[in-house]
Amino acid sequence: MDEEHEEAPAGLGRRERDILALERRGFPGPGAKERAIRERLGLAPVRYYQLLNALLDDPRALAHDPVTVNRLRRIREARRAER
């Protein structure tokens, strides 16, 4: 079995790993990310962002992909500070 399909040692499920993988990608224009969320994950964008926000507070997500999680945490905190 190749590494991509193994269960993550940190305990994240497939959907959680897929969400983090999607966040590592760049998207060419408006709507492209939402389309990818629907097509690749089968989720409504609102649900996706709910799951993503919860993942940012999950220590397993931080252990699995610290660069992405820390980047998204910084963005989230900056947006909260603007309010």
Gaussian input, Z-matrix of N, CA and C with variables (Angstrom, degrees):
# hf/3-21g

backbone

0 1
 N
 C     1     B1
 C     2     B2     1     A1
 N     3     B3     2     A2     1     D1
 C     4     B4     3     A3     2     D2
 C     5     B5     4     A4     3     D3
 N     6     B6     5     A5     4     D4
 C     7     B7     6     A6     5     D5
 C     8     B8     7     A7     6     D6
 N     9     B9     8     A8     7     D7
 C    10    B10     9     A9     8     D8
 C    11    B11    10    A10     9     D9
 N    12    B12    11    A11    10    D10
 C    13    B13    12    A12    11    D11
 C    14    B14    13    A13    12    D12
 N    15    B15    14    A14    13    D13
 C    16    B16    15    A15    14    D14
 C    17    B17    16    A16    15    D15
 N    18    B18    17    A17    16    D16
 C    19    B19    18    A18    17    D17
 C    20    B20    19    A19    18    D18
 N    21    B21    20    A20    19    D19
 C    22    B22    21    A21    20    D20
 C    23    B23    22    A22    21    D21
 N    24    B24    23    A23    22    D22
 C    25    B25    24    A24    23    D23
 C    26    B26    25    A25    24    D24
 N    27    B27    26    A26    25    D25
 C    28    B28    27    A27    26    D26
 C    29    B29    28    A28    27    D27
 N    30    B30    29    A29    28    D28
 C    31    B31    30    A30    29    D29
 C    32    B32    31    A31    30    D30
 N    33    B33    32    A32    31    D31
 C    34    B34    33    A33    32    D32
 C    35    B35    34    A34    33    D33
 N    36    B36    35    A35    34    D34
 C    37    B37    36    A36    35    D35
 C    38    B38    37    A37    36    D36
 N    39    B39    38    A38    37    D37
 C    40    B40    39    A39    38    D38
 C    41    B41    40    A40    39    D39
 N    42    B42    41    A41    40    D40
 C    43    B43    42    A42    41    D41
 C    44    B44    43    A43    42    D42
 N    45    B45    44    A44    43    D43
 C    46    B46    45    A45    44    D44
 C    47    B47    46    A46    45    D45
 N    48    B48    47    A47    46    D46
 C    49    B49    48    A48    47    D47
 C    50    B50    49    A49    48    D48
 N    51    B51    50    A50    49    D49
 C    52    B52    51    A51    50    D50
 C    53    B53    52    A52    51    D51
 N    54    B54    53    A53    52    D52
 C    55    B55    54    A54    53    D53
 C    56    B56    55    A55    54    D54
 N    57    B57    56    A56    55    D55
 C    58    B58    57    A57    56    D56
 C    59    B59    58    A58    57    D57
 N    60    B60    59    A59    58    D58
 C    61    B61    60    A60    59    D59
 C    62    B62    61    A61    60    D60
 N    63    B63    62    A62    61    D61
 C    64    B64    63    A63    62    D62
 C    65    B65    64    A64    63    D63
 N    66    B66    65    A65    64    D64
 C    67    B67    66    A66    65    D65
 C    68    B68    67    A67    66    D66
 N    69    B69    68    A68    67    D67
 C    70    B70    69    A69    68    D68
 C    71    B71    70    A70    69    D69
 N    72    B72    71    A71    70    D70
 C    73    B73    72    A72    71    D71
 C    74    B74    73    A73    72    D72
 N    75    B75    74    A74    73    D73
 C    76    B76    75    A75    74    D74
 C    77    B77    76    A76    75    D75
 N    78    B78    77    A77    76    D76
 C    79    B79    78    A78    77    D77
 C    80    B80    79    A79    78    D78
 N    81    B81    80    A80    79    D79
 C    82    B82    81    A81    80    D80
 C    83    B83    82    A82    81    D81
 N    84    B84    83    A83    82    D82
 C    85    B85    84    A84    83    D83
 C    86    B86    85    A85    84    D84
 N    87    B87    86    A86    85    D85
 C    88    B88    87    A87    86    D86
 C    89    B89    88    A88    87    D87
 N    90    B90    89    A89    88    D88
 C    91    B91    90    A90    89    D89
 C    92    B92    91    A91    90    D90
 N    93    B93    92    A92    91    D91
 C    94    B94    93    A93    92    D92
 C    95    B95    94    A94    93    D93
 N    96    B96    95    A95    94    D94
 C    97    B97    96    A96    95    D95
 C    98    B98    97    A97    96    D96
 N    99    B99    98    A98    97    D97
 C   100   B100    99    A99    98    D98
 C   101   B101   100   A100    99    D99
 N   102   B102   101   A101   100   D100
 C   103   B103   102   A102   101   D101
 C   104   B104   103   A103   102   D102
 N   105   B105   104   A104   103   D103
 C   106   B106   105   A105   104   D104
 C   107   B107   106   A106   105   D105
 N   108   B108   107   A107   106   D106
 C   109   B109   108   A108   107   D107
 C   110   B110   109   A109   108   D108
 N   111   B111   110   A110   109   D109
 C   112   B112   111   A111   110   D110
 C   113   B113   112   A112   111   D111
 N   114   B114   113   A113   112   D112
 C   115   B115   114   A114   113   D113
 C   116   B116   115   A115   114   D114
 N   117   B117   116   A116   115   D115
 C   118   B118   117   A117   116   D116
 C   119   B119   118   A118   117   D117
 N   120   B120   119   A119   118   D118
 C   121   B121   120   A120   119   D119
 C   122   B122   121   A121   120   D120
 N   123   B123   122   A122   121   D121
 C   124   B124   123   A123   122   D122
 C   125   B125   124   A124   123   D123
 N   126   B126   125   A125   124   D124
 C   127   B127   126   A126   125   D125
 C   128   B128   127   A127   126   D126
 N   129   B129   128   A128   127   D127
 C   130   B130   129   A129   128   D128
 C   131   B131   130   A130   129   D129
 N   132   B132   131   A131   130   D130
 C   133   B133   132   A132   131   D131
 C   134   B134   133   A133   132   D132
 N   135   B135   134   A134   133   D133
 C   136   B136   135   A135   134   D134
 C   137   B137   136   A136   135   D135
 N   138   B138   137   A137   136   D136
 C   139   B139   138   A138   137   D137
 C   140   B140   139   A139   138   D138
 N   141   B141   140   A140   139   D139
 C   142   B142   141   A141   140   D140
 C   143   B143   142   A142   141   D141
 N   144   B144   143   A143   142   D142
 C   145   B145   144   A144   143   D143
 C   146   B146   145   A145   144   D144
 N   147   B147   146   A146   145   D145
 C   148   B148   147   A147   146   D146
 C   149   B149   148   A148   147   D147
 N   150   B150   149   A149   148   D148
 C   151   B151   150   A150   149   D149
 C   152   B152   151   A151   150   D150
 N   153   B153   152   A152   151   D151
 C   154   B154   153   A153   152   D152
 C   155   B155   154   A154   153   D153
 N   156   B156   155   A155   154   D154
 C   157   B157   156   A156   155   D155
 C   158   B158   157   A157   156   D156
 N   159   B159   158   A158   157   D157
 C   160   B160   159   A159   158   D158
 C   161   B161   160   A160   159   D159
 N   162   B162   161   A161   160   D160
 C   163   B163   162   A162   161   D161
 C   164   B164   163   A163   162   D162
 N   165   B165   164   A164   163   D163
 C   166   B166   165   A165   164   D164
 C   167   B167   166   A166   165   D165
 N   168   B168   167   A167   166   D166
 C   169   B169   168   A168   167   D167
 C   170   B170   169   A169   168   D168
 N   171   B171   170   A170   169   D169
 C   172   B172   171   A171   170   D170
 C   173   B173   172   A172   171   D171
 N   174   B174   173   A173   172   D172
 C   175   B175   174   A174   173   D173
 C   176   B176   175   A175   174   D174
 N   177   B177   176   A176   175   D175
 C   178   B178   177   A177   176   D176
 C   179   B179   178   A178   177   D177
 N   180   B180   179   A179   178   D178
 C   181   B181   180   A180   179   D179
 C   182   B182   181   A181   180   D180
 N   183   B183   182   A182   181   D181
 C   184   B184   183   A183   182   D182
 C   185   B185   184   A184   183   D183
 N   186   B186   185   A185   184   D184
 C   187   B187   186   A186   185   D185
 C   188   B188   187   A187   186   D186
 N   189   B189   188   A188   187   D187
 C   190   B190   189   A189   188   D188
 C   191   B191   190   A190   189   D189
 N   192   B192   191   A191   190   D190
 C   193   B193   192   A192   191   D191
 C   194   B194   193   A193   192   D192
 N   195   B195   194   A194   193   D193
 C   196   B196   195   A195   194   D194
 C   197   B197   196   A196   195   D195
 N   198   B198   197   A197   196   D196
 C   199   B199   198   A198   197   D197
 C   200   B200   199   A199   198   D198
 N   201   B201   200   A200   199   D199
 C   202   B202   201   A201   200   D200
 C   203   B203   202   A202   201   D201
 N   204   B204   203   A203   202   D202
 C   205   B205   204   A204   203   D203
 C   206   B206   205   A205   204   D204
 N   207   B207   206   A206   205   D205
 C   208   B208   207   A207   206   D206
 C   209   B209   208   A208   207   D207
 N   210   B210   209   A209   208   D208
 C   211   B211   210   A210   209   D209
 C   212   B212   211   A211   210   D210
 N   213   B213   212   A212   211   D211
 C   214   B214   213   A213   212   D212
 C   215   B215   214   A214   213   D213
 N   216   B216   215   A215   214   D214
 C   217   B217   216   A216   215   D215
 C   218   B218   217   A217   216   D216
 N   219   B219   218   A218   217   D217
 C   220   B220   219   A219   218   D218
 C   221   B221   220   A220   219   D219
 N   222   B222   221   A221   220   D220
 C   223   B223   222   A222   221   D221
 C   224   B224   223   A223   222   D222
 N   225   B225   224   A224   223   D223
 C   226   B226   225   A225   224   D224
 C   227   B227   226   A226   225   D225
 N   228   B228   227   A227   226   D226
 C   229   B229   228   A228   227   D227
 C   230   B230   229   A229   228   D228
 N   231   B231   230   A230   229   D229
 C   232   B232   231   A231   230   D230
 C   233   B233   232   A232   231   D231
 N   234   B234   233   A233   232   D232
 C   235   B235   234   A234   233   D233
 C   236   B236   235   A235   234   D234
 N   237   B237   236   A236   235   D235
 C   238   B238   237   A237   236   D236
 C   239   B239   238   A238   237   D237
 N   240   B240   239   A239   238   D238
 C   241   B241   240   A240   239   D239
 C   242   B242   241   A241   240   D240
 N   243   B243   242   A242   241   D241
 C   244   B244   243   A243   242   D242
 C   245   B245   244   A244   243   D243
 N   246   B246   245   A245   244   D244
 C   247   B247   246   A246   245   D245
 C   248   B248   247   A247   246   D246

   B1=1.4478
   B2=1.5250
   B3=1.3470
   B4=1.4524
   B5=1.5227
   B6=1.3159
   B7=1.4538
   B8=1.5222
   B9=1.3237
   B10=1.4660
   B11=1.5275
   B12=1.3160
   B13=1.4461
   B14=1.5231
   B15=1.3111
   B16=1.4579
   B17=1.5191
   B18=1.3081
   B19=1.4559
   B20=1.5274
   B21=1.3136
   B22=1.4568
   B23=1.5250
   B24=1.3206
   B25=1.4531
   B26=1.5248
   B27=1.3223
   B28=1.4614
   B29=1.5298
   B30=1.3358
   B31=1.4429
   B32=1.5144
   B33=1.3158
   B34=1.4548
   B35=1.5210
   B36=1.3167
   B37=1.4559
   B38=1.5197
   B39=1.3026
   B40=1.4678
   B41=1.5297
   B42=1.3276
   B43=1.4682
   B44=1.5276
   B45=1.3318
   B46=1.4609
   B47=1.5253
   B48=1.3341
   B49=1.4789
   B50=1.5265
   B51=1.3313
   B52=1.4696
   B53=1.5263
   B54=1.3223
   B55=1.4699
   B56=1.5239
   B57=1.3161
   B58=1.4707
   B59=1.5273
   B60=1.3220
   B61=1.4707
   B62=1.5300
   B63=1.3197
   B64=1.4636
   B65=1.5278
   B66=1.3165
   B67=1.4638
   B68=1.5308
   B69=1.3167
   B70=1.4765
   B71=1.5202
   B72=1.3292
   B73=1.4667
   B74=1.5185
   B75=1.3135
   B76=1.4602
   B77=1.5256
   B78=1.3208
   B79=1.4620
   B80=1.5146
   B81=1.3441
   B82=1.4600
   B83=1.5292
   B84=1.3067
   B85=1.4624
   B86=1.5099
   B87=1.3193
   B88=1.4603
   B89=1.5226
   B90=1.2940
   B91=1.4648
   B92=1.5121
   B93=1.3284
   B94=1.4705
   B95=1.5287
   B96=1.3201
   B97=1.4695
   B98=1.5217
   B99=1.3207
   B100=1.4603
   B101=1.5234
   B102=1.3210
   B103=1.4725
   B104=1.5268
   B105=1.3284
   B106=1.4674
   B107=1.5341
   B108=1.3223
   B109=1.4690
   B110=1.5214
   B111=1.3155
   B112=1.4696
   B113=1.5301
   B114=1.3426
   B115=1.4604
   B116=1.5298
   B117=1.3080
   B118=1.4685
   B119=1.5216
   B120=1.3339
   B121=1.4622
   B122=1.5223
   B123=1.3316
   B124=1.4588
   B125=1.5195
   B126=1.3147
   B127=1.4671
   B128=1.5221
   B129=1.3208
   B130=1.4584
   B131=1.5271
   B132=1.3299
   B133=1.4698
   B134=1.5282
   B135=1.3274
   B136=1.4758
   B137=1.5259
   B138=1.3399
   B139=1.4670
   B140=1.5286
   B141=1.3243
   B142=1.4606
   B143=1.5280
   B144=1.3319
   B145=1.4576
   B146=1.5287
   B147=1.3302
   B148=1.4627
   B149=1.5295
   B150=1.3285
   B151=1.4709
   B152=1.5274
   B153=1.3375
   B154=1.4597
   B155=1.5230
   B156=1.3193
   B157=1.4558
   B158=1.5302
   B159=1.3172
   B160=1.4694
   B161=1.5319
   B162=1.3301
   B163=1.4693
   B164=1.5295
   B165=1.3217
   B166=1.4634
   B167=1.5225
   B168=1.3254
   B169=1.4600
   B170=1.5325
   B171=1.3085
   B172=1.4681
   B173=1.5286
   B174=1.3292
   B175=1.4791
   B176=1.5257
   B177=1.3315
   B178=1.4736
   B179=1.5244
   B180=1.3355
   B181=1.4649
   B182=1.5248
   B183=1.3256
   B184=1.4655
   B185=1.5248
   B186=1.3209
   B187=1.4659
   B188=1.5228
   B189=1.3303
   B190=1.4656
   B191=1.5269
   B192=1.3520
   B193=1.4616
   B194=1.5335
   B195=1.3349
   B196=1.4672
   B197=1.5311
   B198=1.3117
   B199=1.4719
   B200=1.5262
   B201=1.3172
   B202=1.4676
   B203=1.5167
   B204=1.3235
   B205=1.4632
   B206=1.5276
   B207=1.3130
   B208=1.4613
   B209=1.5295
   B210=1.3217
   B211=1.4753
   B212=1.5260
   B213=1.3334
   B214=1.4588
   B215=1.5237
   B216=1.3193
   B217=1.4749
   B218=1.5216
   B219=1.3375
   B220=1.4671
   B221=1.5289
   B222=1.3293
   B223=1.4682
   B224=1.5226
   B225=1.3209
   B226=1.4653
   B227=1.5230
   B228=1.3206
   B229=1.4718
   B230=1.5281
   B231=1.3252
   B232=1.4683
   B233=1.5265
   B234=1.3183
   B235=1.4761
   B236=1.5245
   B237=1.3286
   B238=1.4733
   B239=1.5232
   B240=1.3295
   B241=1.4711
   B242=1.5328
   B243=1.3304
   B244=1.4692
   B245=1.5173
   B246=1.3283
   B247=1.4743
   B248=1.5003
   A1=108.58
   A2=117.36
   A3=118.23
   A4=110.27
   A5=115.58
   A6=122.22
   A7=112.77
   A8=117.64
   A9=121.50
   A10=112.06
   A11=118.47
   A12=121.53
   A13=113.97
   A14=117.32
   A15=120.49
   A16=109.40
   A17=116.30
   A18=120.95
   A19=107.71
   A20=116.24
   A21=120.50
   A22=109.80
   A23=117.72
   A24=119.96
   A25=112.47
   A26=117.70
   A27=121.24
   A28=111.87
   A29=117.76
   A30=121.00
   A31=115.49
   A32=118.85
   A33=120.06
   A34=109.28
   A35=115.77
   A36=120.64
   A37=111.12
   A38=115.30
   A39=121.01
   A40=111.52
   A41=116.90
   A42=119.54
   A43=110.80
   A44=117.22
   A45=120.31
   A46=111.42
   A47=116.19
   A48=119.60
   A49=110.64
   A50=116.73
   A51=120.47
   A52=111.51
   A53=116.78
   A54=120.31
   A55=110.07
   A56=117.33
   A57=120.36
   A58=111.14
   A59=116.95
   A60=120.43
   A61=110.60
   A62=116.45
   A63=120.30
   A64=110.25
   A65=117.25
   A66=121.03
   A67=112.36
   A68=117.97
   A69=120.56
   A70=111.61
   A71=117.05
   A72=121.26
   A73=111.90
   A74=115.01
   A75=120.83
   A76=107.90
   A77=116.42
   A78=119.95
   A79=109.13
   A80=116.24
   A81=121.08
   A82=115.93
   A83=118.84
   A84=117.66
   A85=111.37
   A86=115.14
   A87=119.27
   A88=111.60
   A89=115.64
   A90=120.34
   A91=114.61
   A92=118.11
   A93=120.51
   A94=110.73
   A95=116.45
   A96=119.62
   A97=110.18
   A98=117.44
   A99=120.65
   A100=110.96
   A101=116.11
   A102=120.76
   A103=110.10
   A104=116.87
   A105=120.99
   A106=110.68
   A107=116.71
   A108=120.38
   A109=110.02
   A110=116.41
   A111=120.44
   A112=111.84
   A113=116.45
   A114=120.47
   A115=112.72
   A116=117.80
   A117=120.65
   A118=113.48
   A119=116.01
   A120=119.34
   A121=113.42
   A122=116.60
   A123=119.83
   A124=112.88
   A125=116.46
   A126=121.42
   A127=110.17
   A128=115.48
   A129=120.07
   A130=106.84
   A131=117.39
   A132=119.08
   A133=114.09
   A134=118.20
   A135=119.96
   A136=110.23
   A137=116.90
   A138=120.49
   A139=110.56
   A140=116.46
   A141=121.87
   A142=110.42
   A143=116.49
   A144=119.52
   A145=111.67
   A146=118.31
   A147=120.68
   A148=110.24
   A149=115.68
   A150=120.34
   A151=111.09
   A152=115.92
   A153=120.12
   A154=110.64
   A155=117.32
   A156=120.27
   A157=110.89
   A158=117.09
   A159=120.52
   A160=110.57
   A161=116.47
   A162=120.60
   A163=111.69
   A164=116.47
   A165=119.66
   A166=112.18
   A167=116.64
   A168=120.79
   A169=112.34
   A170=117.16
   A171=122.51
   A172=109.85
   A173=118.17
   A174=119.86
   A175=112.99
   A176=118.09
   A177=120.30
   A178=110.71
   A179=116.75
   A180=120.57
   A181=110.17
   A182=115.99
   A183=119.99
   A184=110.56
   A185=117.70
   A186=121.20
   A187=111.21
   A188=117.44
   A189=122.15
   A190=111.89
   A191=117.09
   A192=120.92
   A193=109.89
   A194=116.87
   A195=119.55
   A196=114.49
   A197=118.01
   A198=120.18
   A199=110.20
   A200=116.57
   A201=120.64
   A202=111.20
   A203=117.37
   A204=120.81
   A205=110.34
   A206=118.59
   A207=120.42
   A208=111.75
   A209=117.27
   A210=120.47
   A211=110.21
   A212=116.46
   A213=119.93
   A214=112.31
   A215=116.87
   A216=120.02
   A217=110.40
   A218=117.51
   A219=120.94
   A220=110.68
   A221=116.91
   A222=121.18
   A223=110.02
   A224=116.45
   A225=120.91
   A226=110.84
   A227=116.46
   A228=120.08
   A229=111.45
   A230=117.25
   A231=120.21
   A232=110.66
   A233=116.66
   A234=119.88
   A235=111.23
   A236=116.22
   A237=119.73
   A238=110.63
   A239=116.34
   A240=120.63
   A241=111.64
   A242=117.05
   A243=121.04
   A244=112.25
   A245=116.96
   A246=119.92
   A247=112.60
   D1=134.56
   D2=-177.46
   D3=-82.28
   D4=164.29
   D5=-172.62
   D6=-60.11
   D7=-35.34
   D8=-176.56
   D9=-64.24
   D10=-29.45
   D11=-175.68
   D12=-101.42
   D13=2.33
   D14=177.58
   D15=-77.49
   D16=155.98
   D17=173.50
   D18=-68.04
   D19=133.68
   D20=-179.60
   D21=-65.63
   D22=132.19
   D23=-179.12
   D24=-62.17
   D25=-26.52
   D26=-179.71
   D27=-74.94
   D28=-9.29
   D29=175.47
   D30=94.10
   D31=7.16
   D32=176.64
   D33=-73.04
   D34=143.20
   D35=176.51
   D36=-79.37
   D37=171.37
   D38=-178.70
   D39=-57.94
   D40=-45.47
   D41=-177.65
   D42=-62.36
   D43=-42.11
   D44=179.54
   D45=-63.16
   D46=-42.32
   D47=177.59
   D48=-64.82
   D49=-37.99
   D50=178.98
   D51=-66.09
   D52=-37.51
   D53=177.44
   D54=-63.03
   D55=-46.40
   D56=178.94
   D57=-63.96
   D58=-38.15
   D59=178.30
   D60=-63.30
   D61=-40.45
   D62=179.12
   D63=-64.84
   D64=-36.58
   D65=179.71
   D66=-69.71
   D67=-21.70
   D68=177.86
   D69=-75.61
   D70=-21.43
   D71=-176.87
   D72=-79.12
   D73=158.21
   D74=170.84
   D75=-101.18
   D76=152.77
   D77=-179.45
   D78=-125.12
   D79=138.51
   D80=-170.36
   D81=-69.77
   D82=-30.32
   D83=-176.36
   D84=-164.23
   D85=-178.47
   D86=-178.44
   D87=-61.13
   D88=137.73
   D89=178.37
   D90=88.54
   D91=-18.90
   D92=-176.56
   D93=-66.78
   D94=-40.80
   D95=-179.10
   D96=-67.63
   D97=-44.39
   D98=-179.88
   D99=-62.11
   D100=-38.58
   D101=177.12
   D102=-63.47
   D103=-43.32
   D104=179.07
   D105=-64.30
   D106=-38.05
   D107=178.18
   D108=-60.05
   D109=-46.55
   D110=-179.15
   D111=-67.84
   D112=-46.21
   D113=-174.23
   D114=-74.33
   D115=-43.74
   D116=-174.55
   D117=-84.32
   D118=-35.41
   D119=-174.65
   D120=-109.25
   D121=-14.82
   D122=-179.06
   D123=67.03
   D124=30.52
   D125=-178.85
   D126=-117.20
   D127=150.19
   D128=169.11
   D129=-72.64
   D130=143.83
   D131=-179.80
   D132=-53.99
   D133=-37.88
   D134=179.63
   D135=-60.95
   D136=-45.00
   D137=179.52
   D138=-65.19
   D139=-40.50
   D140=178.52
   D141=-56.08
   D142=-48.33
   D143=-177.52
   D144=-69.50
   D145=-30.03
   D146=173.52
   D147=-63.67
   D148=-46.71
   D149=179.73
   D150=-65.10
   D151=-41.52
   D152=179.25
   D153=-61.98
   D154=-44.87
   D155=-179.25
   D156=-60.98
   D157=-41.02
   D158=177.34
   D159=-65.43
   D160=-38.02
   D161=179.84
   D162=-62.27
   D163=-34.86
   D164=-178.05
   D165=-63.72
   D166=-21.44
   D167=178.54
   D168=-98.55
   D169=2.67
   D170=-176.29
   D171=-93.49
   D172=118.92
   D173=-179.50
   D174=-61.00
   D175=-25.62
   D176=177.19
   D177=-66.87
   D178=-36.43
   D179=178.02
   D180=-67.44
   D181=-41.43
   D182=178.12
   D183=-61.80
   D184=-40.94
   D185=178.69
   D186=-67.50
   D187=-35.05
   D188=-177.05
   D189=-73.67
   D190=-42.73
   D191=-175.14
   D192=-146.95
   D193=73.77
   D194=-174.34
   D195=-61.96
   D196=-34.43
   D197=-178.27
   D198=-64.59
   D199=-49.62
   D200=-178.93
   D201=-65.99
   D202=-46.61
   D203=-177.69
   D204=-63.05
   D205=-44.53
   D206=179.71
   D207=-65.55
   D208=-38.90
   D209=177.08
   D210=-61.47
   D211=-46.43
   D212=-179.28
   D213=-68.31
   D214=-33.56
   D215=175.60
   D216=-63.72
   D217=-42.33
   D218=178.56
   D219=-61.79
   D220=-43.29
   D221=178.66
   D222=-62.33
   D223=-45.44
   D224=-179.49
   D225=-60.96
   D226=-44.93
   D227=-179.62
   D228=-65.20
   D229=-38.65
   D230=178.23
   D231=-63.58
   D232=-40.18
   D233=178.91
   D234=-67.52
   D235=-38.29
   D236=177.90
   D237=-64.94
   D238=-37.95
   D239=-179.16
   D240=-67.89
   D241=-27.54
   D242=179.81
   D243=-72.47
   D244=-22.52
   D245=-176.16
   D246=-76.83

